Amino acid sequence: MQDHLWVEPVSGFIMARLRGTPTEAMLNECEERVLMLVRDTGHAKVLYDALEMTSPTVEVALIQQKLIEKAPDAAPIRRAIVVPNTRIAYLSRIAFGAGDHRVFYNDLAAAIKWLDSADPRA
């Protein structure tokens, strides 16, 4: 599977779709584009669609963790991560542990509903 990254504003949130094997370069590009769109659109809700992503290494998850930790705190970002399996869910929790996030199994609709909810823990 060829690696793909797609990051665009969609209906009041930012959609980041990652396909294939994530690399450090892909994660850096994704985070850069997400932060640029957060700044430009004012949308502080991000949906990460990882349904077609292959399982990353722990090192890749730690790279994402560092990117989240060094993101500017100007606007807190709410992140929903949709995953296909428990391994990617576990690594996602490591990767996004420092921020307001929630992991969903194969359920884009629930992720969008959570992003739109008023209570971050709803």
N, C-alpha and C positions, 0 to 999 in steps of 0.2 A: 504494500500500500504506500502510495506517495504521500509525503507529509504536506499538510495543508493547514493554513491559518486564515480565518475570516473574522474580522472584527468590524461591526457596523452598529449604528444606532437603530433600534427597532421599537416603535410604540412606547416611548417613555423609559426605555432601558437600553443598555448596551449588550449586544449579543457577541460573545467570543466563542467561535466554534474551532475546536482543535481536532485534527484528524491525523492519524498515523502515529509515529513515534516522536514524542516531544524531546526537543533538544534545548540546550541552554540558549542558543540563538533564537529559537522559536519562542521560548518563554520571555526572553528579553523584548523581542519585537511585540509580542502580545501585550505585555504590561505597558510598554511605551504607548502603543496605540490605544489601549483602554484608558490610561491616564490622560492622554491628549483629548479623547472624546468626552471624558468626564469634565474636563476643563472647558472644552468648546461648547458642549450641549447643556451642561448643568445637570445631567442625569447622573446620579450617584448610585445606581443599581446596575449590577452586571450579572448576566447569565452566562456561565461557562458551560457549553455543550461539549462534553467529553465522551459522548456515546460511541464515537468512531475512533477514539484514541486507543492506541495500544498501551499496554501497561508499562509505565515508566520505571526507572530505577529509583531507589531511595535518594540517591544523589540529586536527581532532577527535582524531586519533591523539596529537597533542602534548598535548592537554587530558587524555587518559587517562594519558599518561606522568606528568604532574604529579600527578595523583591518586594514582598508585601510589607515587611518590616521597615524598609527604607522608603516606602511611598510617602508622599507628603500628607500631612494630617489636616490640610486645609478643609477638605470635605470628606467625612467618613463615607466609605463605600460599603454598600451591602452587596454581598456576593452569594449567588446560588450556583452550585456546581452539580450538574446532572451527569451521573456516571453509570456504566453498564454492569459493574461487578464490585465485589467487596474489596478486592486488592486496590483498585483505583480509588474507591471510597476512602479506604484507610490512608493511602498516600495523599489524597486531597485534604483530609483532616490535618495531616502533618503540614502540608504546604500552605494552607490558609488559616492555620490555627491562631494567628495573632489578630485576625480581623473579624468583623461581623459577617459570618458565613453560615451556610447550611448545605449539607450534601443530600441529594435526592437520587434514588435509584430508578432510572428509566422513566422519569415522570416530569416532562417539561411543563405540563400544565400546573402541577403542584408547585414547581419552582417559580413560575411566573406569579402565581397567586401569593406565594410567600414574599416575593420581592415587592408586590404591591400592598401587602398588609402594613398596617400602621405600627404594630408591635414587632420589633426585631426578633423576638423569640416565639412569635405565633406559629 
